[in-house]
Amino acid sequence: MSKLTFAIPCLFGLEGLVGDEVRRLGLEQVQVENGRVLCQGTESGLPRLNVNLRCGERVLLQLASFPARSFEALFQGTAAVHWEDFIPKDGQFPVKGYALDSLLHSVPDCQKIVKKAAAERLGRAYGMERLPENGVKYQIQFAIMKDQCTLYLDTSGPGLHKRGYRAVGVEAPLRETLAAAMVILSRYRGKDPFRDPFCGSGTIAIEAALIAKNRAPGLERSFDAQKWRWLDSKLWLDAAGEAMDSEFDGAYDIWGGDIDPKAVRIARENAVKAGVEDLVRFEQADVKKFRCQGEYGQIVTNPPYGERLLEKEDAEGLYRVFGEVYRQVPQKWRVLVLTSHPEFESFFGRRAEKKRKLYNGMIKCELFQFSR
């Protein structure tokens, strides 16, 4: 099979980080665009991307892109794809997608057209009037933007932020891909102390441990494409083996604290599921008593927003307390705070040196960076 094209959607603001990850994995023709990264590679790239990506949301196999200003154009463009190269005669091929700024704006109608065209193509290829669709799933996705339709197969299944370690959580969980991005942006590599005084279900500290150990985030989960017949199962074993061979051994000073004992219990359980329970300490702790030891270190945290957990005034009071605590932090510590509160700096009592717009799910946030 010739070179494959992969599209990796990501949260807005993380495109550059995902592009860097893809380049380090050795994929080719890397293009960083708004909300996604494109690249090319062989079949082996498909499992390697799924297993190793920390900040991407999923891995899509791009099959075609064509103008679609009418339903007929959408049908013909879809029917021209060699679906039989990927989907067997018993394969399930549900269709989902979206349409933006296009003449074809009805998503349900577009779904029906894409489904019908793919079914007719597969029916002809297999000499069947009716396809059973009782086998493995091959999720078709379409994206129609400004009258240009792109067709994909979703290789990941559940999003890549679902690492497999967080079966339960506290309210307003931080997406794992965003937590990993925060750790990477803090430039933490495992050498210095790492602290999260609002740890919640432990996501940031756990992602810090995975990064320090260089453990691939996808090792503890499965992916839809593992069951695909045309993709050699050995490639998945090779990707996992390569990832495990790249892990580091060491002891790390990673700590998470939260005033809620239930959150701390869940964080500890999640660390066990992630296989990093020996690398992270979680404790019930009040931020008022939070202190840092050592000349260097990173504080990376996601305090309650006020929109989803605390009343706004309570959240603002918490920011004031955290600002007072910050004044006791040693000068060479780097502090990153993610929040959606537009006036966080005024309550914290200090202007950030750097700001970065990010999204936690659908909530628009800013990542504030401070250093003393």
Secondary structure, 3 states (H helix, E strand, C coil): CCCEEEEEEECCCCHHHHHHHHHHCCCEEEEEECCEEEEEECCCHHHHHHHHCCCECCCEEEEEEEECCCHHHHHHHHHCCCHHHCCCCCCECCEEEEEECCCCCCHHHHHHHHHHHHHHHHHHHHCCCCCCCCCCECCEEEEEECCEEEEEEECCCCCCCCCCCCCCCCCCCCCHHHHHHHHHHCCCCCCCCEEECCCCCCHHHHHHHHHHHCCCCCCCCCCHHHHCCCCCCHHHHHHHHHHHHCCCCCCCCEEEEECCHHHHHHHHHHHHHHCCCCCEEEEECCHHHCCCCCCEEEEEECCCCCCCCCCHHHHHHHHHHHHHHHCCCCCEEEEEEEECCCCHHHHHCCCCCEEEEEEECCEEEEEEEEEC
